[in-house]
């Protein structure tokens, strides 16, 4: 029994592969993109002021994460451009015209959305 020399297996390639897979899972679970996708995928999100600036940027990001975005602003022309961009990227978006300073306009928006 002493004639047989026992060799220790080289575990380095396996450890590298396992640590790489664990790192990938960690990044997917705790990365901001993964967290956003888990929160909004399949949800409907209404964004006011979505024709430009922060609202437009947010609508693109939420649509890429899998949400259906309802875009609201006073200018329907600018909203339609944003909707076209989102749909060209494969997202779902709908435009609604509303002046949030006008309560009658807000009531019409609620009726349309619901």
Phi and psi restraints in degrees (range 20) as a CNS / XPLOR table:
assign (resid 1 and name C) (resid 2 and name N)
       (resid 2 and name CA) (resid 2 and name C) 1.0 -76.2 20.0 2
assign (resid 2 and name N) (resid 2 and name CA)
       (resid 2 and name C) (resid 3 and name N) 1.0 -14.6 20.0 2
assign (resid 2 and name C) (resid 3 and name N)
       (resid 3 and name CA) (resid 3 and name C) 1.0 -68.8 20.0 2
assign (resid 3 and name N) (resid 3 and name CA)
       (resid 3 and name C) (resid 4 and name N) 1.0 -29.2 20.0 2
assign (resid 3 and name C) (resid 4 and name N)
       (resid 4 and name CA) (resid 4 and name C) 1.0 -82.7 20.0 2
assign (resid 4 and name N) (resid 4 and name CA)
       (resid 4 and name C) (resid 5 and name N) 1.0 125.8 20.0 2
assign (resid 4 and name C) (resid 5 and name N)
       (resid 5 and name CA) (resid 5 and name C) 1.0 -94.5 20.0 2
assign (resid 5 and name N) (resid 5 and name CA)
       (resid 5 and name C) (resid 6 and name N) 1.0 125.6 20.0 2
assign (resid 5 and name C) (resid 6 and name N)
       (resid 6 and name CA) (resid 6 and name C) 1.0 -89.8 20.0 2
assign (resid 6 and name N) (resid 6 and name CA)
       (resid 6 and name C) (resid 7 and name N) 1.0 129.3 20.0 2
assign (resid 6 and name C) (resid 7 and name N)
       (resid 7 and name CA) (resid 7 and name C) 1.0 -110.0 20.0 2
assign (resid 7 and name N) (resid 7 and name CA)
       (resid 7 and name C) (resid 8 and name N) 1.0 138.8 20.0 2
assign (resid 7 and name C) (resid 8 and name N)
       (resid 8 and name CA) (resid 8 and name C) 1.0 -76.8 20.0 2
assign (resid 8 and name N) (resid 8 and name CA)
       (resid 8 and name C) (resid 9 and name N) 1.0 132.4 20.0 2
assign (resid 8 and name C) (resid 9 and name N)
       (resid 9 and name CA) (resid 9 and name C) 1.0 -70.1 20.0 2
assign (resid 9 and name N) (resid 9 and name CA)
       (resid 9 and name C) (resid 10 and name N) 1.0 149.2 20.0 2
assign (resid 9 and name C) (resid 10 and name N)
       (resid 10 and name CA) (resid 10 and name C) 1.0 -85.6 20.0 2
assign (resid 10 and name N) (resid 10 and name CA)
       (resid 10 and name C) (resid 11 and name N) 1.0 109.5 20.0 2
assign (resid 10 and name C) (resid 11 and name N)
       (resid 11 and name CA) (resid 11 and name C) 1.0 -95.0 20.0 2
assign (resid 11 and name N) (resid 11 and name CA)
       (resid 11 and name C) (resid 12 and name N) 1.0 -4.1 20.0 2
assign (resid 11 and name C) (resid 12 and name N)
       (resid 12 and name CA) (resid 12 and name C) 1.0 -56.1 20.0 2
assign (resid 12 and name N) (resid 12 and name CA)
       (resid 12 and name C) (resid 13 and name N) 1.0 -46.4 20.0 2
assign (resid 12 and name C) (resid 13 and name N)
       (resid 13 and name CA) (resid 13 and name C) 1.0 -63.1 20.0 2
assign (resid 13 and name N) (resid 13 and name CA)
       (resid 13 and name C) (resid 14 and name N) 1.0 -35.8 20.0 2
assign (resid 13 and name C) (resid 14 and name N)
       (resid 14 and name CA) (resid 14 and name C) 1.0 -70.3 20.0 2
assign (resid 14 and name N) (resid 14 and name CA)
       (resid 14 and name C) (resid 15 and name N) 1.0 -39.9 20.0 2
assign (resid 14 and name C) (resid 15 and name N)
       (resid 15 and name CA) (resid 15 and name C) 1.0 -64.7 20.0 2
assign (resid 15 and name N) (resid 15 and name CA)
       (resid 15 and name C) (resid 16 and name N) 1.0 -40.4 20.0 2
assign (resid 15 and name C) (resid 16 and name N)
       (resid 16 and name CA) (resid 16 and name C) 1.0 -62.3 20.0 2
assign (resid 16 and name N) (resid 16 and name CA)
       (resid 16 and name C) (resid 17 and name N) 1.0 -44.1 20.0 2
assign (resid 16 and name C) (resid 17 and name N)
       (resid 17 and name CA) (resid 17 and name C) 1.0 -66.1 20.0 2
assign (resid 17 and name N) (resid 17 and name CA)
       (resid 17 and name C) (resid 18 and name N) 1.0 -42.8 20.0 2
assign (resid 17 and name C) (resid 18 and name N)
       (resid 18 and name CA) (resid 18 and name C) 1.0 -66.3 20.0 2
assign (resid 18 and name N) (resid 18 and name CA)
       (resid 18 and name C) (resid 19 and name N) 1.0 -42.1 20.0 2
assign (resid 18 and name C) (resid 19 and name N)
       (resid 19 and name CA) (resid 19 and name C) 1.0 -68.1 20.0 2
assign (resid 19 and name N) (resid 19 and name CA)
       (resid 19 and name C) (resid 20 and name N) 1.0 -34.5 20.0 2
assign (resid 19 and name C) (resid 20 and name N)
       (resid 20 and name CA) (resid 20 and name C) 1.0 -65.8 20.0 2
assign (resid 20 and name N) (resid 20 and name CA)
       (resid 20 and name C) (resid 21 and name N) 1.0 -41.9 20.0 2
assign (resid 20 and name C) (resid 21 and name N)
       (resid 21 and name CA) (resid 21 and name C) 1.0 -66.3 20.0 2
assign (resid 21 and name N) (resid 21 and name CA)
       (resid 21 and name C) (resid 22 and name N) 1.0 -41.0 20.0 2
assign (resid 21 and name C) (resid 22 and name N)
       (resid 22 and name CA) (resid 22 and name C) 1.0 -65.3 20.0 2
assign (resid 22 and name N) (resid 22 and name CA)
       (resid 22 and name C) (resid 23 and name N) 1.0 -39.4 20.0 2
assign (resid 22 and name C) (resid 23 and name N)
       (resid 23 and name CA) (resid 23 and name C) 1.0 -63.7 20.0 2
assign (resid 23 and name N) (resid 23 and name CA)
       (resid 23 and name C) (resid 24 and name N) 1.0 -39.7 20.0 2
assign (resid 23 and name C) (resid 24 and name N)
       (resid 24 and name CA) (resid 24 and name C) 1.0 -63.9 20.0 2
assign (resid 24 and name N) (resid 24 and name CA)
       (resid 24 and name C) (resid 25 and name N) 1.0 -44.8 20.0 2
assign (resid 24 and name C) (resid 25 and name N)
       (resid 25 and name CA) (resid 25 and name C) 1.0 -62.4 20.0 2
assign (resid 25 and name N) (resid 25 and name CA)
       (resid 25 and name C) (resid 26 and name N) 1.0 -40.6 20.0 2
assign (resid 25 and name C) (resid 26 and name N)
       (resid 26 and name CA) (resid 26 and name C) 1.0 -61.9 20.0 2
assign (resid 26 and name N) (resid 26 and name CA)
       (resid 26 and name C) (resid 27 and name N) 1.0 -45.8 20.0 2
assign (resid 26 and name C) (resid 27 and name N)
       (resid 27 and name CA) (resid 27 and name C) 1.0 -64.7 20.0 2
assign (resid 27 and name N) (resid 27 and name CA)
       (resid 27 and name C) (resid 28 and name N) 1.0 -39.3 20.0 2
assign (resid 27 and name C) (resid 28 and name N)
       (resid 28 and name CA) (resid 28 and name C) 1.0 -66.4 20.0 2
assign (resid 28 and name N) (resid 28 and name CA)
       (resid 28 and name C) (resid 29 and name N) 1.0 -37.7 20.0 2
assign (resid 28 and name C) (resid 29 and name N)
       (resid 29 and name CA) (resid 29 and name C) 1.0 -76.1 20.0 2
assign (resid 29 and name N) (resid 29 and name CA)
       (resid 29 and name C) (resid 30 and name N) 1.0 -39.2 20.0 2
assign (resid 29 and name C) (resid 30 and name N)
       (resid 30 and name CA) (resid 30 and name C) 1.0 -110.6 20.0 2
assign (resid 30 and name N) (resid 30 and name CA)
       (resid 30 and name C) (resid 31 and name N) 1.0 4.1 20.0 2
assign (resid 30 and name C) (resid 31 and name N)
       (resid 31 and name CA) (resid 31 and name C) 1.0 -76.1 20.0 2
assign (resid 31 and name N) (resid 31 and name CA)
       (resid 31 and name C) (resid 32 and name N) 1.0 151.3 20.0 2
assign (resid 31 and name C) (resid 32 and name N)
       (resid 32 and name CA) (resid 32 and name C) 1.0 -59.6 20.0 2
assign (resid 32 and name N) (resid 32 and name CA)
       (resid 32 and name C) (resid 33 and name N) 1.0 -38.0 20.0 2
assign (resid 32 and name C) (resid 33 and name N)
       (resid 33 and name CA) (resid 33 and name C) 1.0 -65.3 20.0 2
assign (resid 33 and name N) (resid 33 and name CA)
       (resid 33 and name C) (resid 34 and name N) 1.0 -44.0 20.0 2
assign (resid 33 and name C) (resid 34 and name N)
       (resid 34 and name CA) (resid 34 and name C) 1.0 -64.1 20.0 2
assign (resid 34 and name N) (resid 34 and name CA)
       (resid 34 and name C) (resid 35 and name N) 1.0 -39.4 20.0 2
assign (resid 34 and name C) (resid 35 and name N)
       (resid 35 and name CA) (resid 35 and name C) 1.0 -65.9 20.0 2
assign (resid 35 and name N) (resid 35 and name CA)
       (resid 35 and name C) (resid 36 and name N) 1.0 -41.8 20.0 2
assign (resid 35 and name C) (resid 36 and name N)
       (resid 36 and name CA) (resid 36 and name C) 1.0 -63.9 20.0 2
assign (resid 36 and name N) (resid 36 and name CA)
       (resid 36 and name C) (resid 37 and name N) 1.0 -43.5 20.0 2
assign (resid 36 and name C) (resid 37 and name N)
       (resid 37 and name CA) (resid 37 and name C) 1.0 -61.8 20.0 2
assign (resid 37 and name N) (resid 37 and name CA)
       (resid 37 and name C) (resid 38 and name N) 1.0 -42.3 20.0 2
assign (resid 37 and name C) (resid 38 and name N)
       (resid 38 and name CA) (resid 38 and name C) 1.0 -63.9 20.0 2
assign (resid 38 and name N) (resid 38 and name CA)
       (resid 38 and name C) (resid 39 and name N) 1.0 -32.6 20.0 2
assign (resid 38 and name C) (resid 39 and name N)
       (resid 39 and name CA) (resid 39 and name C) 1.0 -77.8 20.0 2
assign (resid 39 and name N) (resid 39 and name CA)
       (resid 39 and name C) (resid 40 and name N) 1.0 -40.6 20.0 2
assign (resid 39 and name C) (resid 40 and name N)
       (resid 40 and name CA) (resid 40 and name C) 1.0 -111.2 20.0 2
assign (resid 40 and name N) (resid 40 and name CA)
       (resid 40 and name C) (resid 41 and name N) 1.0 -9.8 20.0 2
assign (resid 40 and name C) (resid 41 and name N)
       (resid 41 and name CA) (resid 41 and name C) 1.0 -59.1 20.0 2
assign (resid 41 and name N) (resid 41 and name CA)
       (resid 41 and name C) (resid 42 and name N) 1.0 124.7 20.0 2
assign (resid 41 and name C) (resid 42 and name N)
       (resid 42 and name CA) (resid 42 and name C) 1.0 83.9 20.0 2
assign (resid 42 and name N) (resid 42 and name CA)
       (resid 42 and name C) (resid 43 and name N) 1.0 -2.5 20.0 2
assign (resid 42 and name C) (resid 43 and name N)
       (resid 43 and name CA) (resid 43 and name C) 1.0 -92.8 20.0 2
assign (resid 43 and name N) (resid 43 and name CA)
       (resid 43 and name C) (resid 44 and name N) 1.0 161.5 20.0 2
assign (resid 43 and name C) (resid 44 and name N)
       (resid 44 and name CA) (resid 44 and name C) 1.0 -108.3 20.0 2
assign (resid 44 and name N) (resid 44 and name CA)
       (resid 44 and name C) (resid 45 and name N) 1.0 126.6 20.0 2
assign (resid 44 and name C) (resid 45 and name N)
       (resid 45 and name CA) (resid 45 and name C) 1.0 -123.6 20.0 2
assign (resid 45 and name N) (resid 45 and name CA)
       (resid 45 and name C) (resid 46 and name N) 1.0 127.8 20.0 2
assign (resid 45 and name C) (resid 46 and name N)
       (resid 46 and name CA) (resid 46 and name C) 1.0 -99.5 20.0 2
assign (resid 46 and name N) (resid 46 and name CA)
       (resid 46 and name C) (resid 47 and name N) 1.0 127.6 20.0 2
assign (resid 46 and name C) (resid 47 and name N)
       (resid 47 and name CA) (resid 47 and name C) 1.0 -122.0 20.0 2
assign (resid 47 and name N) (resid 47 and name CA)
       (resid 47 and name C) (resid 48 and name N) 1.0 121.7 20.0 2
assign (resid 47 and name C) (resid 48 and name N)
       (resid 48 and name CA) (resid 48 and name C) 1.0 -92.3 20.0 2
assign (resid 48 and name N) (resid 48 and name CA)
       (resid 48 and name C) (resid 49 and name N) 1.0 151.2 20.0 2
assign (resid 48 and name C) (resid 49 and name N)
       (resid 49 and name CA) (resid 49 and name C) 1.0 68.4 20.0 2
assign (resid 49 and name N) (resid 49 and name CA)
       (resid 49 and name C) (resid 50 and name N) 1.0 35.4 20.0 2
assign (resid 49 and name C) (resid 50 and name N)
       (resid 50 and name CA) (resid 50 and name C) 1.0 -89.0 20.0 2
assign (resid 50 and name N) (resid 50 and name CA)
       (resid 50 and name C) (resid 51 and name N) 1.0 5.3 20.0 2
assign (resid 50 and name C) (resid 51 and name N)
       (resid 51 and name CA) (resid 51 and name C) 1.0 -78.9 20.0 2
assign (resid 51 and name N) (resid 51 and name CA)
       (resid 51 and name C) (resid 52 and name N) 1.0 -22.2 20.0 2
assign (resid 51 and name C) (resid 52 and name N)
       (resid 52 and name CA) (resid 52 and name C) 1.0 -160.8 20.0 2
assign (resid 52 and name N) (resid 52 and name CA)
       (resid 52 and name C) (resid 53 and name N) 1.0 171.8 20.0 2
assign (resid 52 and name C) (resid 53 and name N)
       (resid 53 and name CA) (resid 53 and name C) 1.0 66.2 20.0 2
assign (resid 53 and name N) (resid 53 and name CA)
       (resid 53 and name C) (resid 54 and name N) 1.0 -138.3 20.0 2
assign (resid 53 and name C) (resid 54 and name N)
       (resid 54 and name CA) (resid 54 and name C) 1.0 -62.5 20.0 2
assign (resid 54 and name N) (resid 54 and name CA)
       (resid 54 and name C) (resid 55 and name N) 1.0 -40.3 20.0 2
assign (resid 54 and name C) (resid 55 and name N)
       (resid 55 and name CA) (resid 55 and name C) 1.0 -60.7 20.0 2
assign (resid 55 and name N) (resid 55 and name CA)
       (resid 55 and name C) (resid 56 and name N) 1.0 -43.2 20.0 2
assign (resid 55 and name C) (resid 56 and name N)
       (resid 56 and name CA) (resid 56 and name C) 1.0 -67.5 20.0 2
assign (resid 56 and name N) (resid 56 and name CA)
       (resid 56 and name C) (resid 57 and name N) 1.0 -42.4 20.0 2
assign (resid 56 and name C) (resid 57 and name N)
       (resid 57 and name CA) (resid 57 and name C) 1.0 -63.0 20.0 2
assign (resid 57 and name N) (resid 57 and name CA)
       (resid 57 and name C) (resid 58 and name N) 1.0 -42.6 20.0 2
assign (resid 57 and name C) (resid 58 and name N)
       (resid 58 and name CA) (resid 58 and name C) 1.0 -64.4 20.0 2
assign (resid 58 and name N) (resid 58 and name CA)
       (resid 58 and name C) (resid 59 and name N) 1.0 -40.8 20.0 2
assign (resid 58 and name C) (resid 59 and name N)
       (resid 59 and name CA) (resid 59 and name C) 1.0 -63.2 20.0 2
assign (resid 59 and name N) (resid 59 and name CA)
       (resid 59 and name C) (resid 60 and name N) 1.0 -40.1 20.0 2
assign (resid 59 and name C) (resid 60 and name N)
       (resid 60 and name CA) (resid 60 and name C) 1.0 -63.1 20.0 2
assign (resid 60 and name N) (resid 60 and name CA)
       (resid 60 and name C) (resid 61 and name N) 1.0 -43.9 20.0 2
assign (resid 60 and name C) (resid 61 and name N)
       (resid 61 and name CA) (resid 61 and name C) 1.0 -66.3 20.0 2
assign (resid 61 and name N) (resid 61 and name CA)
       (resid 61 and name C) (resid 62 and name N) 1.0 -43.3 20.0 2
assign (resid 61 and name C) (resid 62 and name N)
       (resid 62 and name CA) (resid 62 and name C) 1.0 -66.7 20.0 2
assign (resid 62 and name N) (resid 62 and name CA)
       (resid 62 and name C) (resid 63 and name N) 1.0 -37.5 20.0 2
assign (resid 62 and name C) (resid 63 and name N)
       (resid 63 and name CA) (resid 63 and name C) 1.0 -65.4 20.0 2
assign (resid 63 and name N) (resid 63 and name CA)
       (resid 63 and name C) (resid 64 and name N) 1.0 -40.2 20.0 2
assign (resid 63 and name C) (resid 64 and name N)
       (resid 64 and name CA) (resid 64 and name C) 1.0 -64.3 20.0 2
assign (resid 64 and name N) (resid 64 and name CA)
       (resid 64 and name C) (resid 65 and name N) 1.0 -27.5 20.0 2
assign (resid 64 and name C) (resid 65 and name N)
       (resid 65 and name CA) (resid 65 and name C) 1.0 -82.8 20.0 2
assign (resid 65 and name N) (resid 65 and name CA)
       (resid 65 and name C) (resid 66 and name N) 1.0 -2.3 20.0 2
assign (resid 65 and name C) (resid 66 and name N)
       (resid 66 and name CA) (resid 66 and name C) 1.0 105.5 20.0 2
assign (resid 66 and name N) (resid 66 and name CA)
       (resid 66 and name C) (resid 67 and name N) 1.0 6.2 20.0 2
assign (resid 66 and name C) (resid 67 and name N)
       (resid 67 and name CA) (resid 67 and name C) 1.0 -86.1 20.0 2
assign (resid 67 and name N) (resid 67 and name CA)
       (resid 67 and name C) (resid 68 and name N) 1.0 154.0 20.0 2
assign (resid 67 and name C) (resid 68 and name N)
       (resid 68 and name CA) (resid 68 and name C) 1.0 -91.4 20.0 2
assign (resid 68 and name N) (resid 68 and name CA)
       (resid 68 and name C) (resid 69 and name N) 1.0 120.4 20.0 2
assign (resid 68 and name C) (resid 69 and name N)
       (resid 69 and name CA) (resid 69 and name C) 1.0 -104.2 20.0 2
assign (resid 69 and name N) (resid 69 and name CA)
       (resid 69 and name C) (resid 70 and name N) 1.0 134.3 20.0 2
assign (resid 69 and name C) (resid 70 and name N)
       (resid 70 and name CA) (resid 70 and name C) 1.0 -105.8 20.0 2
assign (resid 70 and name N) (resid 70 and name CA)
       (resid 70 and name C) (resid 71 and name N) 1.0 112.9 20.0 2
assign (resid 70 and name C) (resid 71 and name N)
       (resid 71 and name CA) (resid 71 and name C) 1.0 -96.8 20.0 2
assign (resid 71 and name N) (resid 71 and name CA)
       (resid 71 and name C) (resid 72 and name N) 1.0 130.2 20.0 2
assign (resid 71 and name C) (resid 72 and name N)
       (resid 72 and name CA) (resid 72 and name C) 1.0 -126.7 20.0 2
assign (resid 72 and name N) (resid 72 and name CA)
       (resid 72 and name C) (resid 73 and name N) 1.0 132.0 20.0 2
assign (resid 72 and name C) (resid 73 and name N)
       (resid 73 and name CA) (resid 73 and name C) 1.0 -165.3 20.0 2
assign (resid 73 and name N) (resid 73 and name CA)
       (resid 73 and name C) (resid 74 and name N) 1.0 174.2 20.0 2
assign (resid 73 and name C) (resid 74 and name N)
       (resid 74 and name CA) (resid 74 and name C) 1.0 -76.9 20.0 2
assign (resid 74 and name N) (resid 74 and name CA)
       (resid 74 and name C) (resid 75 and name N) 1.0 -31.1 20.0 2
assign (resid 74 and name C) (resid 75 and name N)
       (resid 75 and name CA) (resid 75 and name C) 1.0 -101.1 20.0 2
assign (resid 75 and name N) (resid 75 and name CA)
       (resid 75 and name C) (resid 76 and name N) 1.0 109.3 20.0 2
assign (resid 75 and name C) (resid 76 and name N)
       (resid 76 and name CA) (resid 76 and name C) 1.0 -71.7 20.0 2
assign (resid 76 and name N) (resid 76 and name CA)
       (resid 76 and name C) (resid 77 and name N) 1.0 -27.5 20.0 2
assign (resid 76 and name C) (resid 77 and name N)
       (resid 77 and name CA) (resid 77 and name C) 1.0 -64.8 20.0 2
assign (resid 77 and name N) (resid 77 and name CA)
       (resid 77 and name C) (resid 78 and name N) 1.0 -47.2 20.0 2
assign (resid 77 and name C) (resid 78 and name N)
       (resid 78 and name CA) (resid 78 and name C) 1.0 -66.4 20.0 2
assign (resid 78 and name N) (resid 78 and name CA)
       (resid 78 and name C) (resid 79 and name N) 1.0 -36.5 20.0 2
assign (resid 78 and name C) (resid 79 and name N)
       (resid 79 and name CA) (resid 79 and name C) 1.0 -62.8 20.0 2
assign (resid 79 and name N) (resid 79 and name CA)
       (resid 79 and name C) (resid 80 and name N) 1.0 -41.1 20.0 2
assign (resid 79 and name C) (resid 80 and name N)
       (resid 80 and name CA) (resid 80 and name C) 1.0 -63.7 20.0 2
assign (resid 80 and name N) (resid 80 and name CA)
       (resid 80 and name C) (resid 81 and name N) 1.0 -34.8 20.0 2
assign (resid 80 and name C) (resid 81 and name N)
       (resid 81 and name CA) (resid 81 and name C) 1.0 -62.7 20.0 2
assign (resid 81 and name N) (resid 81 and name CA)
       (resid 81 and name C) (resid 82 and name N) 1.0 -42.5 20.0 2
assign (resid 81 and name C) (resid 82 and name N)
       (resid 82 and name CA) (resid 82 and name C) 1.0 -65.4 20.0 2
assign (resid 82 and name N) (resid 82 and name CA)
       (resid 82 and name C) (resid 83 and name N) 1.0 -42.2 20.0 2
assign (resid 82 and name C) (resid 83 and name N)
       (resid 83 and name CA) (resid 83 and name C) 1.0 -61.0 20.0 2
assign (resid 83 and name N) (resid 83 and name CA)
       (resid 83 and name C) (resid 84 and name N) 1.0 -44.2 20.0 2
assign (resid 83 and name C) (resid 84 and name N)
       (resid 84 and name CA) (resid 84 and name C) 1.0 -61.6 20.0 2
assign (resid 84 and name N) (resid 84 and name CA)
       (resid 84 and name C) (resid 85 and name N) 1.0 -40.5 20.0 2
assign (resid 84 and name C) (resid 85 and name N)
       (resid 85 and name CA) (resid 85 and name C) 1.0 -63.4 20.0 2
assign (resid 85 and name N) (resid 85 and name CA)
       (resid 85 and name C) (resid 86 and name N) 1.0 -44.2 20.0 2
assign (resid 85 and name C) (resid 86 and name N)
       (resid 86 and name CA) (resid 86 and name C) 1.0 -65.3 20.0 2
assign (resid 86 and name N) (resid 86 and name CA)
       (resid 86 and name C) (resid 87 and name N) 1.0 -44.3 20.0 2
assign (resid 86 and name C) (resid 87 and name N)
       (resid 87 and name CA) (resid 87 and name C) 1.0 -68.1 20.0 2
assign (resid 87 and name N) (resid 87 and name CA)
       (resid 87 and name C) (resid 88 and name N) 1.0 -31.2 20.0 2
assign (resid 87 and name C) (resid 88 and name N)
       (resid 88 and name CA) (resid 88 and name C) 1.0 -65.6 20.0 2
assign (resid 88 and name N) (resid 88 and name CA)
       (resid 88 and name C) (resid 89 and name N) 1.0 -29.5 20.0 2
assign (resid 88 and name C) (resid 89 and name N)
       (resid 89 and name CA) (resid 89 and name C) 1.0 -84.7 20.0 2
assign (resid 89 and name N) (resid 89 and name CA)
       (resid 89 and name C) (resid 90 and name N) 1.0 -0.6 20.0 2
assign (resid 89 and name C) (resid 90 and name N)
       (resid 90 and name CA) (resid 90 and name C) 1.0 96.0 20.0 2
assign (resid 90 and name N) (resid 90 and name CA)
       (resid 90 and name C) (resid 91 and name N) 1.0 8.4 20.0 2
assign (resid 90 and name C) (resid 91 and name N)
       (resid 91 and name CA) (resid 91 and name C) 1.0 -91.1 20.0 2
assign (resid 91 and name N) (resid 91 and name CA)
       (resid 91 and name C) (resid 92 and name N) 1.0 173.8 20.0 2
assign (resid 91 and name C) (resid 92 and name N)
       (resid 92 and name CA) (resid 92 and name C) 1.0 -113.8 20.0 2
assign (resid 92 and name N) (resid 92 and name CA)
       (resid 92 and name C) (resid 93 and name N) 1.0 125.8 20.0 2
assign (resid 92 and name C) (resid 93 and name N)
       (resid 93 and name CA) (resid 93 and name C) 1.0 -149.5 20.0 2
assign (resid 93 and name N) (resid 93 and name CA)
       (resid 93 and name C) (resid 94 and name N) 1.0 149.3 20.0 2
assign (resid 93 and name C) (resid 94 and name N)
       (resid 94 and name CA) (resid 94 and name C) 1.0 -136.6 20.0 2
assign (resid 94 and name N) (resid 94 and name CA)
       (resid 94 and name C) (resid 95 and name N) 1.0 143.3 20.0 2
assign (resid 94 and name C) (resid 95 and name N)
       (resid 95 and name CA) (resid 95 and name C) 1.0 -107.5 20.0 2
assign (resid 95 and name N) (resid 95 and name CA)
       (resid 95 and name C) (resid 96 and name N) 1.0 139.1 20.0 2
assign (resid 95 and name C) (resid 96 and name N)
       (resid 96 and name CA) (resid 96 and name C) 1.0 -134.5 20.0 2
assign (resid 96 and name N) (resid 96 and name CA)
       (resid 96 and name C) (resid 97 and name N) 1.0 134.3 20.0 2
assign (resid 96 and name C) (resid 97 and name N)
       (resid 97 and name CA) (resid 97 and name C) 1.0 -91.5 20.0 2
assign (resid 97 and name N) (resid 97 and name CA)
       (resid 97 and name C) (resid 98 and name N) 1.0 130.9 20.0 2
assign (resid 97 and name C) (resid 98 and name N)
       (resid 98 and name CA) (resid 98 and name C) 1.0 -160.8 20.0 2
assign (resid 98 and name N) (resid 98 and name CA)
       (resid 98 and name C) (resid 99 and name N) 1.0 135.6 20.0 2
assign (resid 98 and name C) (resid 99 and name N)
       (resid 99 and name CA) (resid 99 and name C) 1.0 -101.3 20.0 2
assign (resid 99 and name N) (resid 99 and name CA)
       (resid 99 and name C) (resid 100 and name N) 1.0 108.2 20.0 2
assign (resid 99 and name C) (resid 100 and name N)
       (resid 100 and name CA) (resid 100 and name C) 1.0 -67.3 20.0 2
assign (resid 100 and name N) (resid 100 and name CA)
       (resid 100 and name C) (resid 101 and name N) 1.0 -14.6 20.0 2
assign (resid 100 and name C) (resid 101 and name N)
       (resid 101 and name CA) (resid 101 and name C) 1.0 -78.9 20.0 2
assign (resid 101 and name N) (resid 101 and name CA)
       (resid 101 and name C) (resid 102 and name N) 1.0 -15.1 20.0 2
assign (resid 101 and name C) (resid 102 and name N)
       (resid 102 and name CA) (resid 102 and name C) 1.0 -104.0 20.0 2
assign (resid 102 and name N) (resid 102 and name CA)
       (resid 102 and name C) (resid 103 and name N) 1.0 115.1 20.0 2
assign (resid 102 and name C) (resid 103 and name N)
       (resid 103 and name CA) (resid 103 and name C) 1.0 -65.7 20.0 2
assign (resid 103 and name N) (resid 103 and name CA)
       (resid 103 and name C) (resid 104 and name N) 1.0 -34.1 20.0 2
assign (resid 103 and name C) (resid 104 and name N)
       (resid 104 and name CA) (resid 104 and name C) 1.0 -64.5 20.0 2
assign (resid 104 and name N) (resid 104 and name CA)
       (resid 104 and name C) (resid 105 and name N) 1.0 -39.6 20.0 2
assign (resid 104 and name C) (resid 105 and name N)
       (resid 105 and name CA) (resid 105 and name C) 1.0 -63.9 20.0 2
assign (resid 105 and name N) (resid 105 and name CA)
       (resid 105 and name C) (resid 106 and name N) 1.0 -38.8 20.0 2
assign (resid 105 and name C) (resid 106 and name N)
       (resid 106 and name CA) (resid 106 and name C) 1.0 -64.6 20.0 2
assign (resid 106 and name N) (resid 106 and name CA)
       (resid 106 and name C) (resid 107 and name N) 1.0 -40.1 20.0 2
assign (resid 106 and name C) (resid 107 and name N)
       (resid 107 and name CA) (resid 107 and name C) 1.0 -62.6 20.0 2
assign (resid 107 and name N) (resid 107 and name CA)
       (resid 107 and name C) (resid 108 and name N) 1.0 -42.4 20.0 2
assign (resid 107 and name C) (resid 108 and name N)
       (resid 108 and name CA) (resid 108 and name C) 1.0 -62.9 20.0 2
assign (resid 108 and name N) (resid 108 and name CA)
       (resid 108 and name C) (resid 109 and name N) 1.0 -39.6 20.0 2
assign (resid 108 and name C) (resid 109 and name N)
       (resid 109 and name CA) (resid 109 and name C) 1.0 -61.4 20.0 2
assign (resid 109 and name N) (resid 109 and name CA)
       (resid 109 and name C) (resid 110 and name N) 1.0 -45.8 20.0 2
assign (resid 109 and name C) (resid 110 and name N)
       (resid 110 and name CA) (resid 110 and name C) 1.0 -61.0 20.0 2
assign (resid 110 and name N) (resid 110 and name CA)
       (resid 110 and name C) (resid 111 and name N) 1.0 -41.1 20.0 2
assign (resid 110 and name C) (resid 111 and name N)
       (resid 111 and name CA) (resid 111 and name C) 1.0 -64.8 20.0 2
assign (resid 111 and name N) (resid 111 and name CA)
       (resid 111 and name C) (resid 112 and name N) 1.0 -41.4 20.0 2
assign (resid 111 and name C) (resid 112 and name N)
       (resid 112 and name CA) (resid 112 and name C) 1.0 -65.5 20.0 2
assign (resid 112 and name N) (resid 112 and name CA)
       (resid 112 and name C) (resid 113 and name N) 1.0 -44.0 20.0 2
assign (resid 112 and name C) (resid 113 and name N)
       (resid 113 and name CA) (resid 113 and name C) 1.0 -68.3 20.0 2
assign (resid 113 and name N) (resid 113 and name CA)
       (resid 113 and name C) (resid 114 and name N) 1.0 -43.6 20.0 2
